[in-house]
């Protein structure tokens, strides 16, 4: 086949490739992107090539260089193509039929129907642009006949095509193809002769010559055939639309009736511009529509929920070509949202160990609406105290929490919340209340994973990373000091602030660490590490009240201590000694290492326990995880794991009264036995290092069958319930040292020094065996003979500070009288700002 545009020829070779040749420059080449081409034609208005691909049974169009190919929605084997570029139609023959459509493949019409087994073949097809007539030749065993019909642009909508037989041709075995040229028809008679005749196919003449042989194609190159639209120059005609502005894609209307709009295309100056819109809605079938308006009214909007995502693609079309698609994610119009979900109130106390008064804080939280029906722009929170006036505040959509500080004691606060879109606000949730007399804090966990230390808001399931420090052996914290402590796999004892990322190394351990605990009242760290032999363990302590960070050996055990807990209100240590893998014994002692004994009564004391009607087992085997529940200071409990049944059991601190909290028969395959365990005011939590999950269950025995909750925590190693309510303090007077009537004793003296033995500070009897922060002794001294004397004004005194009760005062004058005064202080007296109490 041959086609041409201006001075360029396009030829389909017998290898189905397309070659080009420039008649002016004589340059030549091949269109690389075109394969398996059967026939070819040129749209001289839209500057496009059209070609058939018999293998794929397609007609394809693209740019003149073969780029930006677009298959037409026509399934056919086209052997000849003819283009009416001005009117925007394409005509083709299949060898048995003649058909037409718009240049974009739409509005297909049949001029001559296929009669596959009649012996008839269509051998030529051409268009008389002047008379607006289509001509074709049909060859049969009876001979060749010329047919004609009006061009498609002359047909009315629905008008039937009535082909007219023009004549029988003089040469019945004509070969084709057929061309129109200046009110004449040209065709090939055979491989040596071309024939030119009138529009009736008669009065023909044979074109022959010595150079004409092996003919199989004829084409007429005449610029008059590529005519321009009436009243226009071809160079001025633009039929290819520009892309639609992506920013102009928008939705207008309400969710009950809306349309998708875009800015129209204005660069096309000939022919009709229409638009193809494709909509993909995740819940419905894809929609494809065409419209001549720069908008499309959505069909059946009632099938969409408000603010449904719509993936919209729009492109501008003419019959000659199309723009690239503009794509955008739009949403159907919003509506009023449903109300927020899960409103809840937490009440927490902001404690100060040395003050009786404590700030009471209410934290109101909620979750997003199930049906937001749009973009939530704000929340309206309403709250009131008992019978006080309603207060309303607005919060940004990113905030789903509201804090009310300084609640009055024994009061009730009520909350409700509404969600708002640009359309309006939902109805408010039903009121929820918080009782300031009952502390119900936000549940939080301190946890370590394989490479981080984190604080987890268990209510929101949100994590805050404190440190990325590699694997952590164990963790502990002091809520009052806002400090976290951990031992990493390099056996470094490290601390960090709750709210900053600063880290401080306190100590490098001598051996492999096993576990860690903190006495938050006395401010001591306790940890166990393997002994030098590798079989037993040594328990050490570190005084956080001093800057020296010197460790002290508390006790030595012949087996590993795998878990350690401290109970400061009675200055006791509790730990698990592992005898076999996963099987251990529960032990206890004073924090100074004295009084080591089993936690549960032994056979030597069984009779006394029997009289008291104890129900705890005698010396049970326990797992590695233990925890102390101190949420109710008056009745603390120790939680342990039965090594054989894997039940989680709570015992009083005497090992007498036991209650099962987690029964493995009711929660099978839920991370039991745990490798770490903790408890707060409401829930017991546990984790297993092999699972990467944290489980929780209400610890109320009456709710043992309550729903088990689990959250993912990849690589979790240790967990600890977090909060000041879980680290109770004794009465403030038990925290600070008191003057003693015992005198300071001089135990040694030289010409220039005196060594003093300082008395032990007193404590009130009702304080029991509460842990006490280390006392700092300050010895003031001065010459007794000076005026004003040290006795009258401490600013005239020298002083020596010490944490030891044996103090040596140096630099004294010989044979001189001195006055000495002693004061006691510790962390809590400084926190309270006490005046120094002086003892002479």
C-alpha positions in Angstrom: 0.0 0.0 0.0 1.0 3.6 -0.5 0.0 6.8 1.2 1.4 10.3 1.1 1.4 13.6 3.0 2.8 16.7 1.4 6.2 15.6 -0.2 6.5 12.4 1.9 5.5 8.9 0.7 4.7 6.1 3.1 5.0 2.6 1.6 4.0 -0.7 3.1 6.6 -3.3 2.1 6.0 -7.0 1.4 7.6 -7.6 4.8 4.8 -5.6 6.4 7.1 -2.7 7.4 6.5 0.9 6.7 9.1 2.8 4.7 9.1 6.5 4.0 10.6 8.5 1.2 10.8 12.3 0.8 10.2 13.4 -2.7 12.1 16.7 -2.2 15.2 15.7 -0.2 15.2 12.0 -1.3 15.7 11.0 2.3 14.4 7.7 3.2 13.9 5.5 6.3 11.7 3.1 8.1 9.1 3.7 10.8 10.6 1.5 13.6 7.5 1.3 15.8 5.2 -0.1 13.1 5.0 -3.9 12.6 2.7 -6.2 10.7 1.2 -3.5 8.6 -1.3 -4.4 5.9 -2.6 -1.0 4.6 -2.0 2.6 5.4 -3.6 6.0 5.0 -3.0 9.6 6.0 -5.2 12.1 7.9 -3.9 15.4 6.5 -6.0 17.5 8.9 -5.1 15.9 12.2 -1.6 14.9 11.0 -2.0 11.2 11.8 -1.2 7.9 10.2 -3.8 5.1 10.1 -2.7 1.6 9.4 -4.2 -1.9 9.7 -2.6 -4.8 11.6 -4.1 -8.0 10.2 -2.4 -10.2 12.9 -4.2 -8.3 15.6 -7.3 -7.5 13.5 -7.0 -3.8 14.4 -6.9 -0.4 12.8 -4.4 1.8 14.6 -3.6 5.5 14.4 -0.5 7.4 15.5 1.6 10.4 14.8 3.3 10.7 11.4 6.5 9.2 12.9 4.5 6.3 14.3 4.5 7.4 18.0 1.6 7.7 20.4 -0.2 4.8 18.9 -3.9 4.4 19.6 -5.9 1.3 18.6 -9.4 2.1 17.3 -12.3 0.1 18.8 -12.7 -1.8 15.6 -12.1 -5.5 15.2 -11.5 -6.1 11.5 -8.9 -7.1 8.9 -8.7 -4.0 6.7 -7.1 -4.6 3.3 -7.7 -1.0 2.1 -8.0 2.3 4.0 -9.3 5.6 2.8 -9.5 8.8 4.9 -11.9 11.7 4.6 -9.8 14.0 6.8 -12.0 17.1 6.5 -15.3 15.4 7.5 -13.6 13.0 10.0 -14.4 9.6 8.5 -12.4 6.5 7.7 -13.5 3.9 5.1 -12.1 0.4 4.7 -12.6 -2.8 2.9 -12.0 -6.2 4.2 -11.9 -7.9 0.9 -15.5 -8.9 1.3 -17.2 -5.9 2.9 -17.0 -2.1 2.8 -17.4 -0.2 6.1 -16.9 3.2 7.6 -16.7 4.9 11.0 -15.6 8.2 12.5 -11.8 8.6 12.7 -11.9 7.6 16.3 -13.6 4.2 15.4 -17.0 5.2 16.7 -20.3 5.2 14.7 -19.5 2.3 12.5 -21.6 1.8 9.3 -21.7 -1.0 6.7 -21.7 0.1 3.0 -21.4 -3.4 1.5 -22.1 -6.4 3.7 -19.8 -9.4 3.5 -20.9 -12.4 1.5 -18.1 -14.8 2.5 -19.1 -17.8 0.4 -20.6 -16.0 -2.6 -17.3 -15.7 -4.5 -17.5 -11.9 -4.5 -14.5 -9.8 -3.5 -14.1 -6.1 -3.0 -11.0 -5.2 -5.1 -10.9 -1.4 -4.8 -12.2 1.5 -2.7 -11.9 5.2 -3.1 -13.7 8.5 -2.3 -14.8 11.3 -4.6 -14.4 14.2 -2.3 -16.0 16.6 -4.8 -19.3 14.8 -5.2 -19.2 13.2 -1.7 -19.4 9.7 -3.0 -17.8 6.4 -2.1 -16.9 4.1 -4.9 -15.8 0.4 -4.8 -15.4 -2.5 -7.2 -16.7 -5.9 -6.6 -15.3 -8.8 -8.6 -17.0 -12.1 -9.0 -17.1 -15.1 -11.3 -19.6 -13.0 -13.4 -17.1 -10.1 -13.8 -16.3 -6.9 -12.0 -18.9 -4.2 -11.1 -18.6 -0.7 -9.9 -20.7 0.5 -6.9 -21.2 3.8 -5.2 -23.0 5.4 -2.3 -23.1 8.7 -0.5 -20.3 9.5 2.0 -21.1 9.0 5.6 -21.3 12.7 6.4 -24.3 13.0 3.9 -26.3 10.3 5.7 -28.9 11.3 8.2 -29.0 9.6 11.6 -30.5 6.2 11.1 -30.6 6.5 7.4 -30.0 3.2 5.6 -27.1 3.0 3.1 -28.4 2.0 -0.3 -25.4 1.0 -2.6 -26.0 1.7 -6.3 -24.4 -0.5 -9.0 -22.9 2.0 -11.4 -21.8 -0.4 -14.2 -20.1 -3.6 -15.2 -16.5 -3.0 -16.0 -14.9 -3.8 -19.4 -12.2 -5.8 -17.9 -13.7 -8.4 -15.5 -10.5 -9.6 -14.0 -9.4 -6.3 -12.6 -6.8 -6.4 -9.8 -7.4 -3.1 -7.9 -6.8 -0.9 -6.1 -9.1 2.0 -7.0 -8.2 5.7 -6.9 -10.1 8.9 -7.6 -8.4 11.6 -9.7 -9.9 14.7 -11.1 -13.3 13.3 -11.9 -11.8 10.0 -13.1 -11.2 6.6 -11.6 -7.9 4.8 -11.8 -7.3 1.1 -11.1 -5.0 -1.7 -12.0 -6.2 -4.2 -14.6 -3.4 -6.6 -14.0 0.3 -6.6 -13.2 1.2 -4.7 -16.4 -1.6 -2.3 -17.1 -3.3 0.5 -15.2 -6.7 1.8 -16.4 -8.2 5.2 -16.2 -11.9 5.7 -16.9 -14.8 8.1 -16.2 -16.9 8.0 -13.0 -19.1 5.3 -14.6 -16.1 3.1 -15.1 -16.4 3.5 -18.8 -14.6 5.2 -21.6 -11.4 3.7 -20.2 -7.9 4.0 -21.5 -4.9 1.8 -20.7 -1.8 3.2 -19.2 1.1 1.2 -20.4 4.8 1.5 -21.0 8.1 -0.3 -21.0 8.7 0.6 -17.4 5.4 -0.7 -16.2 5.6 -4.3 -15.1 4.9 -6.3 -12.1 2.4 -3.7 -10.9 0.5 -4.4 -7.7 -0.3 -0.9 -6.4 -1.4 2.5 -7.8 -1.8 5.8 -6.0 -2.5 9.3 -7.1 -0.4 12.1 -5.5 -2.4 15.4 -6.0 -2.5 18.2 -3.4 -6.0 18.9 -4.5 -7.0 15.6 -2.9 -5.9 16.9 0.5 -8.3 19.7 0.5 -8.9 22.0 3.4 -12.1 22.8 5.3 -14.2 25.4 3.7 -13.0 28.9 4.4 -9.9 27.8 6.2 -6.2 27.1 5.5 -4.9 23.8 6.5 -2.1 25.4 8.4 -4.6 27.3 10.5 -6.8 24.3 11.4 -6.2 22.7 14.8 -8.2 19.6 15.6 -6.1 18.0 18.3 -7.2 19.2 21.8 -4.8 20.3 24.5 -4.9 18.4 27.8 -7.5 19.4 30.4 -6.1 21.2 33.4 -5.7 18.6 36.2 -6.3 21.4 38.7 -9.6 22.1 37.2 -11.1 18.7 38.0 -13.6 19.2 40.7 -16.9 18.2 42.2 -19.9 20.6 42.5 -23.2 20.1 44.2 -24.4 18.2 47.2 -24.0 14.5 48.0 -27.6 14.0 46.8 -27.0 15.5 43.4 -23.6 16.5 42.1 -21.5 16.7 39.0 -17.9 16.4 38.0 -16.6 19.5 36.3 -13.5 20.6 34.5 -12.4 23.6 32.4 -13.2 23.3 28.7 -10.6 23.0 26.0 -10.4 26.1 23.7 -7.5 25.4 21.3 -9.6 23.4 18.8 -11.0 25.6 16.0 -12.6 23.0 13.8 -14.9 20.1 14.5 -16.7 19.0 17.7 -14.9 18.7 21.0 -16.3 16.2 23.4 -14.9 14.6 26.6 -14.4 11.1 27.8 -14.7 10.7 31.6 -13.7 7.5 33.4 -14.6 7.0 37.0 -13.4 4.3 39.3 -15.2 3.9 42.6 -13.8 1.2 44.8 -17.3 -0.2 45.7 -18.9 0.0 42.2 -18.2 -0.9 38.6 -16.0 1.5 36.6 -18.0 4.1 34.7 -17.0 5.4 31.2 -19.1 8.2 29.6 -18.7 10.7 26.8 -20.2 14.2 26.9 -19.9 17.4 24.9 -20.3 19.5 28.1 -17.4 20.3 30.5 -19.2 18.4 33.2 -20.9 15.2 33.9 -23.9 14.7 36.2 -23.2 11.6 38.4 -25.7 8.9 37.9 -27.3 7.3 40.9 -25.5 9.3 43.6 -27.7 7.6 46.2 -25.5 4.5 45.7 -22.5 6.3 47.1 -21.9 7.2 50.7 -21.0 10.9 51.1 -17.4 11.7 50.4 -16.7 8.5 48.6 -13.3 8.4 46.8 -13.7 8.8 43.0 -10.7 8.1 40.8 -11.5 10.4 37.9 -9.8 10.5 34.5 -10.9 13.0 31.8 -9.5 13.6 28.3 -10.7 15.9 25.5 -11.5 14.2 22.2 -12.2 15.1 18.6 -12.7 12.7 15.8 -9.1 13.4 14.8 -7.3 12.8 18.1 -7.4 13.0 21.8 -5.5 14.8 24.5 -3.6 13.0 27.3 -5.8 12.2 30.3 -6.0 14.4 33.4 -6.3 12.3 36.5 -7.4 13.2 40.0 -8.6 11.6 43.2 -11.9 13.4 43.9 -14.6 12.8 46.5 -18.3 12.9 46.2 -19.7 15.9 48.2 -19.5 15.6 52.0 -22.3 15.5 54.4 -22.8 15.7 58.2 -20.7 13.0 59.8 -21.8 10.3 62.2 -21.0 10.9 65.8 -17.5 10.1 67.2 -17.1 6.7 68.7 -15.8 5.2 71.9 -15.9 8.3 74.1 -14.0 7.7 77.4 -12.7 9.5 80.4 -9.5 8.9 82.3 -8.8 10.5 85.7 -5.3 10.8 87.0 -3.6 12.4 89.9 -0.5 14.5 89.5 1.3 13.4 92.6 4.1 15.1 94.7 5.5 12.7 97.3 6.0 15.5 99.9 2.7 17.3 99.5 -0.8 16.1 100.5 -2.6 18.1 97.9 -2.5 16.7 94.4 -3.7 18.0 91.1 -6.6 16.0 89.6 -6.7 15.8 85.8 -9.4 14.5 83.5 -8.5 13.2 80.1 -11.3 12.9 77.6 -10.7 10.8 74.5 -12.7 9.6 71.6 -12.3 7.9 68.2 -13.1 9.1 64.8 -16.7 8.6 63.4 -17.4 5.4 61.6 -18.8 7.4 58.7 -16.9 10.7 58.5 -18.8 11.6 55.3 -16.1 14.1 54.5 -13.0 15.6 55.9 -13.4 16.2 59.6 -12.4 19.8 60.1 -12.9 20.0 63.9 -14.4 18.5 67.0 -16.7 20.3 69.4 -16.1 19.2 73.0 -18.7 20.0 75.7 -18.1 19.5 79.3 -19.5 20.4 82.7 -18.9 19.8 86.4 -21.9 18.5 88.3 -24.4 21.3 88.1 -22.0 24.0 86.7 -22.5 25.7 83.3 -21.7 23.9 80.1 -18.4 24.8 78.4 -17.8 24.2 74.8 -14.4 24.2 73.1 -13.3 23.5 69.5 -10.3 21.3 68.7 -8.6 20.6 65.4 -9.4 17.4 63.6 -5.9 16.0 64.4 -6.7 16.1 68.1 -9.0 13.5 69.7 -8.1 14.2 73.3 -9.1 17.0 75.7 -7.5 17.6 79.1 -9.2 19.4 82.0 -6.8 20.2 84.8 -7.4 21.0 88.5 -10.6 19.1 89.0 -12.2 19.7 92.5 -11.9 16.6 94.8 -14.9 14.3 94.9 -16.6 15.9 91.9 -18.0 14.5 88.7 -17.2 15.8 85.2 -19.2 15.1 82.1 -18.1 15.1 78.5 -19.6 14.8 75.1 -18.2 15.5 71.6 -19.4 16.1 68.1 -17.5 15.8 64.8 -17.8 18.5 62.1 -17.2 18.7 58.4 -17.6 21.7 56.2 -21.3 20.8 55.8 -22.1 20.7 59.5 -21.6 18.9 62.8 -22.9 15.5 63.9 -25.0 15.0 66.9 -23.0 14.8 70.1 -22.1 11.5 71.8 -24.0 10.5 74.9 -22.4 12.1 77.9 -19.6 10.1 79.7 -18.4 10.9 83.1 -15.3 10.9 85.2 -15.3 10.7 89.0 -12.4 12.8 90.5 -12.5 10.6 93.6 -11.6 7.5 91.6 -8.3 7.4 89.8 -8.5 5.7 86.4 -5.4 6.8 84.5 -4.5 6.3 80.9 -2.9 2.8 80.6 0.7 3.1 79.5 3.5 0.6 79.2 7.2 0.9 79.3 8.6 -1.7 77.0 11.9 -2.8 75.4 12.2 -4.5 72.1 15.1 -6.1 70.3 16.5 -2.6 69.5 14.4 0.1 71.3 13.0 1.4 74.5 9.5 2.7 74.1 6.5 4.1 75.9 3.3 2.7 74.6 -0.1 4.4 75.1 -2.1 1.2 75.5 -5.4 3.0 74.9 -4.4 4.7 71.7 -2.0 1.9 70.6 0.7 4.6 70.0 4.4 4.3 70.6 7.0 6.9 71.6 10.6 5.7 71.2 12.9 6.8 74.0 16.1 5.1 72.7 17.4 3.0 70.0 20.2 1.3 71.9 20.3 -2.3 70.8 19.0 -5.2 72.8 17.8 -4.5 76.3 18.2 -7.0 79.2 15.7 -5.4 81.5 14.0 -2.1 82.2 12.7 -0.2 85.2 11.5 3.4 85.9 10.9 6.0 88.6 7.8 8.0 87.8 8.5 10.8 90.3 12.0 11.4 88.8 10.8 11.0 85.2 13.6 8.5 84.6 13.9 5.2 82.8 16.6 2.8 83.6 17.8 -0.2 81.5 20.7 -2.5 81.0 21.8 -3.1 77.4 23.4 -6.2 75.9 26.8 -4.5 76.4 26.1 -4.6 80.2 25.9 -0.9 80.5 23.5 0.5 83.1 21.8 3.5 81.3 19.2 6.1 82.2 17.1 8.5 80.2 14.4 11.1 80.8 10.8 10.3 79.9 10.4 13.3 77.7 13.9 13.9 76.2 16.2 11.8 74.2 19.2 12.3 76.5 20.9 9.2 77.7 23.5 8.8 80.5 25.6 5.7 81.3 25.6 5.2 85.0 27.8 2.1 85.2 29.5 -0.6 83.3 28.8 -4.0 84.9 31.5 -6.5 85.5 29.5 -9.6 84.4 26.5 -10.5 82.3 23.3 -8.8 83.6 20.2 -10.8 84.4 17.5 -8.4 85.7 16.9 -4.9 87.1 14.5 -3.2 89.5 14.2 0.2 91.1 13.3 1.4 94.6 11.5 4.6 93.7 11.1 5.7 97.3 14.6 5.3 98.6 16.0 5.9 95.1 18.1 2.8 94.7 18.7 0.6 91.7 19.0 -3.2 92.2 20.2 -5.6 89.6 21.5 -9.2 89.4 24.4 -10.3 87.3 26.1 -13.6 86.9 28.9 -14.5 89.3 32.4 -14.9 88.1 31.9 -18.7 88.0 29.0 -18.3 85.6 26.7 -20.6 87.7 25.4 -18.4 90.5 24.4 -14.7 90.7 25.3 -11.6 92.6 22.7 -8.9 93.5 24.0 -5.3 93.6 22.6 -1.9 94.4 23.4 1.6 93.3 22.5 4.7 95.4 20.9 7.3 93.1 21.0 9.9 95.8 24.8 10.4 95.5 26.9 11.4 92.6 29.6 8.8 93.2 27.6 5.9 91.6 29.4 3.3 93.6 27.8 -0.1 93.7 27.3 -2.3 96.7 26.9 -6.1 96.9 23.6 -7.0 98.5 23.6 -10.8 98.4 25.0 -13.8 96.5 23.0 -16.8 95.4 24.2 -20.1 94.0 21.7 -20.0 91.0 20.7 -17.3 88.5 18.3 -14.6 89.6 16.2 -14.2 86.5 13.6 -11.7 87.7 13.7 -9.1 90.5 11.1 -6.8 92.1 11.3 -4.2 94.9 8.6 -3.2 97.3 9.8 0.0 98.9 7.0 0.4 101.4 8.4 -2.6 103.4 12.0 -2.4 102.1 11.8 -5.9 100.6 13.3 -7.6 97.6 11.5 -10.4 95.7 13.1 -12.5 93.1 12.9 -15.7 91.0 15.8 -18.2 91.2 15.9 -20.5 88.2 16.7 -24.1 89.1 15.9 -25.5 85.7 15.1 -23.9 82.4 11.8 -22.1 82.9 11.3 -23.5 86.4 12.3 -21.6 89.5 11.6 -20.7 93.1 10.3 -17.4 94.5 12.5 -15.8 97.2 12.5 -12.7 99.3 14.8 -10.7 101.6 15.3 -7.3 103.1 16.8 -4.7 100.8 20.1 -4.9 102.7 20.3 -8.6 101.8 19.4 -9.9 105.3 16.6 -12.4 106.0 16.8 -14.5 102.8 13.9 -16.9 102.7 11.3 -18.5 100.4 8.3 -16.3 99.6 5.9 -19.1 100.3 5.8 -20.8 103.7 7.9 -23.9 104.1 7.1 -27.1 105.9 8.6 -25.6 109.1 5.9 -23.0 109.2 3.0 -24.9 107.6 1.1 -25.4 110.8 0.8 -21.7 111.4 -0.3 -21.0 107.9 -2.8 -23.8 108.1 -4.4 -22.2 111.1 -4.8 -19.0 109.2 -6.6 -20.8 106.4 -4.1 -20.0 103.6 -4.9 -21.3 100.2 -1.6 -20.6 98.4 0.4 -23.7 97.4 3.4 -24.7 99.4 6.6 -23.8 97.7 5.2 -23.9 94.1 7.5 -24.0 91.0 7.2 -20.6 89.3 8.0 -19.3 85.9 10.5 -16.5 85.2 8.0 -13.6 85.2 6.8 -11.9 88.4 5.2 -8.5 89.1 4.0 -6.6 92.1 0.6 -5.0 92.0 0.9 -1.8 94.0 -2.1 0.0 92.6 -3.8 -0.4 96.0 -1.1 0.5 98.5 -3.0 -1.0 101.5 -3.2 -4.4 99.9 -0.3 -5.1 97.5 -0.1 -8.4 95.7 2.7 -10.4 94.0 1.8 -12.0 90.6 3.6 -15.1 89.6 3.3 -17.8 86.9 2.7 -21.4 87.8 5.6 -23.2 86.0 3.5 -26.3 85.1 0.0 -25.0 84.4 1.1 -21.6 83.2 -1.7 -19.9 85.1 -1.1 -16.3 86.3 -1.8 -16.2 90.0 -1.9 -13.2 92.5 -0.7 -13.7 96.1 -0.8 -11.4 99.1 2.7 -10.4 100.2 2.7 -13.1 102.9 2.3 -15.9 100.4 -1.0 -16.9 102.0 -4.0 -15.9 100.0 -3.9 -16.7 96.3 -6.3 -15.8 93.5 -6.0 -17.1 89.9 -6.1 -14.1 87.5 -5.4 -15.9 84.1 -6.6 -19.4 83.6 -4.9 -21.1 80.6 -8.0 -23.2 80.0 -10.0 -20.0 79.2 -7.2 -18.2 77.2 -5.3 -21.0 75.4 -2.4 -20.2 73.1 -2.2 -16.6 74.3 1.5 -16.2 74.9 1.6 -18.3 78.0 3.8 -18.9 79.8 4.9 -15.3 79.6 8.5 -14.1 79.5 7.5 -10.7 81.0 4.5 -9.6 83.0 3.2 -6.4 84.6 0.0 -5.1 86.1 -1.8 -1.8 86.6 -4.9 -0.6 88.4 -7.2 -2.6 86.0 -5.4 -5.0 83.8 -2.7 -7.7 83.9 -0.4 -7.6 80.9 2.0 -10.3 79.7 4.2 -11.0 76.7 6.2 -13.8 75.2 9.5 -12.9 73.5 8.8 -15.5 70.8 5.5 -14.1 69.7 5.9 -10.3 69.5 2.6 -9.6 71.1 1.3 -8.1 74.3 -1.8 -9.6 75.9 -4.0 -8.1 78.5 -7.0 -9.2 80.6 -9.0 -7.6 83.4 -7.5 -8.7 86.8 -10.9 -8.6 88.5 -11.6 -12.2 89.5 -15.3 -11.7 88.7 -14.3 -10.8 85.1 -11.9 -13.6 84.4 -13.9 -14.4 81.3 -13.7 -10.9 80.0 -12.3 -10.4 76.5 -8.7 -11.0 76.0 -6.9 -8.1 74.2 -3.7 -8.4 72.2 -1.6 -5.9 70.3 1.4 -6.4 68.1 4.7 -5.4 69.5 7.4 -6.8 67.3 10.5 -8.0 69.2 9.1 -7.2 72.6 11.3 -8.4 75.4 10.2 -6.7 78.7 7.1 -4.7 79.7 6.3 -2.6 82.8 3.0 -0.8 83.5 3.8 2.9 83.7 2.3 5.6 86.0 2.7 7.4 89.3 -0.3 5.6 90.6 1.6 2.3 90.4 4.5 3.6 92.5 2.9 4.8 95.8 4.7 6.7 98.5 4.3 6.7 102.2 3.1 9.7 104.1 5.4 12.7 103.6 6.7 12.7 107.1 8.2 9.2 106.5 10.3 10.5 103.6 12.5 13.1 105.4 15.0 12.6 108.2 14.3 14.0 111.7 16.6 15.4 114.4 17.7 12.9 117.0 18.4 13.7 120.7 21.5 11.5 120.4 24.6 13.7 120.6 27.4 13.8 118.1 30.3 11.8 119.5 34.0 12.6 119.1 35.8 9.4 118.4 39.2 10.8 117.6 41.2 14.0 117.6 44.6 15.3 116.6 46.2 18.7 116.9 44.5 19.8 113.6 41.5 17.4 113.2 38.5 15.9 114.9 36.7 12.7 113.9 33.0 12.7 114.7 30.5 9.8 114.9 27.2 11.2 113.7 23.9 9.8 115.1 21.3 7.9 113.0 18.3 10.1 112.1 15.1 9.2 113.8 11.9 8.1 112.0 8.3 8.0 113.3 7.0 4.7 114.5 4.1 4.7 112.1 6.5 4.7 109.1 7.3 1.1 109.7 10.1 -0.3 107.5 9.6 2.2 104.6 12.6 2.7 102.4 14.4 6.0 103.1 16.5 8.1 100.7 20.1 8.4 101.7 20.6 11.1 104.3 23.2 13.8 103.7 24.9 15.0 106.9 26.2 18.6 107.1 28.6 19.5 109.9 28.9 23.2 110.5 31.8 24.4 112.7 33.6 27.6 113.7 35.7 29.2 116.4 33.8 29.5 119.6 35.5 32.8 120.5 34.7 34.9 117.4 31.9 37.4 117.3 29.5 37.1 115.7 30.1 33.4 116.2 29.2 30.5 114.1 26.7 29.8 116.9 24.9 33.0 116.0 25.1 33.0 112.2 25.8 29.9 110.1 27.3 32.1 107.4 30.3 32.4 109.6 30.7 28.7 109.8 32.7 26.3 107.8 31.0 23.0 106.8 31.7 19.5 105.8 29.1 17.4 103.9 29.0 13.7 104.0 26.7 10.7 103.3 28.7 8.7 105.9 28.2 8.9 109.7 31.9 9.0 110.4 33.2 12.4 109.5 36.7 13.8 109.8 37.0 17.6 110.1 40.5 18.8 109.1 42.4 22.1 109.1 41.6 23.0 112.7 43.8 25.2 114.9 45.5 23.5 117.8 44.5 24.2 121.4 41.4 26.0 120.1 37.7 25.7 121.1 35.2 25.0 118.2 31.5 24.9 118.0 29.9 22.1 115.9 26.4 21.9 114.5 24.8 19.0 112.6 21.9 19.1 110.0 20.2 16.2 108.2 18.7 16.4 104.7 17.8 14.2 101.8 16.2 14.3 98.4 12.7 14.8 99.8 13.6 17.5 102.4 15.2 19.4 99.6 12.2 18.8 97.4 10.0 20.2 100.1 12.3 23.1 100.8 12.6 22.4 104.5 14.7 24.7 106.7 17.7 23.0 108.0 17.1 21.6 111.5 20.2 22.2 113.6 21.5 20.0 116.4 24.4 21.3 118.4 
